[in-house]
């Protein structure tokens, strides 16, 4: 419980830093820290597979590409935004809140004090089992989607040559 | 309870100190080995009574003192916080990645089973890959925070190179995982104690020779050493991402690189060369085919296993140092072409061929 509070508090602090930092590199690094802390949260919930994949995919690959692009463009400090931008941002945040609140109040049974799901839950074997039996169609659709994205990226890159 | 915690702490401390010390020793070996290869004496000030071999003791103490007493320079227009954070980010993943590599079989002492492995995760090898993927940050952040064009070039090169080779590295291991059917490194090491046709140890190198070559190449590229040291490339971009680093922070980058070498050697040993397995050594002693058995007490077996593991790791550390001083550096486009057009398709092909062979093997009427 104490561990959860520390991890949750830290991840909230870092996610606030993502938003409020003026320096883009600092924002990106704070996002990496947030993702890492959430991965540790998964580890404390006995979901080692999900936690490790979170680090491997998000913190280790996607964020590295973000940083790569940021370093290539080197935008420096962000300028202050205009009033219209602030209004638009607030509206979007309120709309997101309306989506999130019902969802979060629904998930009361996932309280942190509860005993973690035991057995082989979250193990690579059970994950693969459900991916390739019950959820094989969504899984394949997702991979086709990724394939389309890859082909699209290649086509876009080729056009400039 | 307290004994259990003590055992875990002792194992963690032992592995950590082994990796760190080996990193220091490798720093000395690298200088001496390069001298040996280039027909020089090398590092000749650090010897005791004229024995260069004893200079190792000297160097291990002298090196850190020298590094730590030097000025810690931070570029005035650089970023203080990130410049300090980067070496920690470079060293941390390299040190913790070794935790899941087993260095011996399960030891039973006074009704207590000790798994000779710091952390037994059911995702084992994925944990190492995730830590390897985090090690990019040390380079990228260090390069950016230095506010130096050469550093930035090194950082950009490093991040592109490491992302490219991570994919090939992950795919090359897939064949091994399919054959042994687990992600746990302890299980993989144990499965390699089986014998094929009654005499050949079922080591990864015999079952997956192509995967070994691919993995070894990708691992060298991940440790950013010649022929893949484009992020440093002294003759092109001075020292790349750590050009603005001095003193203790440079030592951390330096130690991180050698810790990565040790981890890579440990992983290669575990996946392809039987880990802690000694050929024909079972839990109760040697079982030689055609010759006979030689029974040994459990402690001797454990010592033999840990000793063998250490020797294998040392051999692969030495091989990586030998590579560095024997090969020229690739050009950048060659590195990218090798990674994406050679290693990646070969790794995919290896996965497919392995899958076909496994299915054929399982449906074959006669199994050895």
Interface residues (C-beta under 8 A of the other chain):
Chain A: X25 X26 X29 X32 X36 X48 X49 X52 X53 X55 X56 X59 X60 X61 X64 X65 X67 X68 X71 X72 X123 X124
Chain B: X79 X82 X121 X122 X123 X126 X127 X129 X130 X131 X132 X133 X134 X136 X137 X140 X141 X143 X144 X152 X155 X156 X159 X160 X162 X163 X166 X183
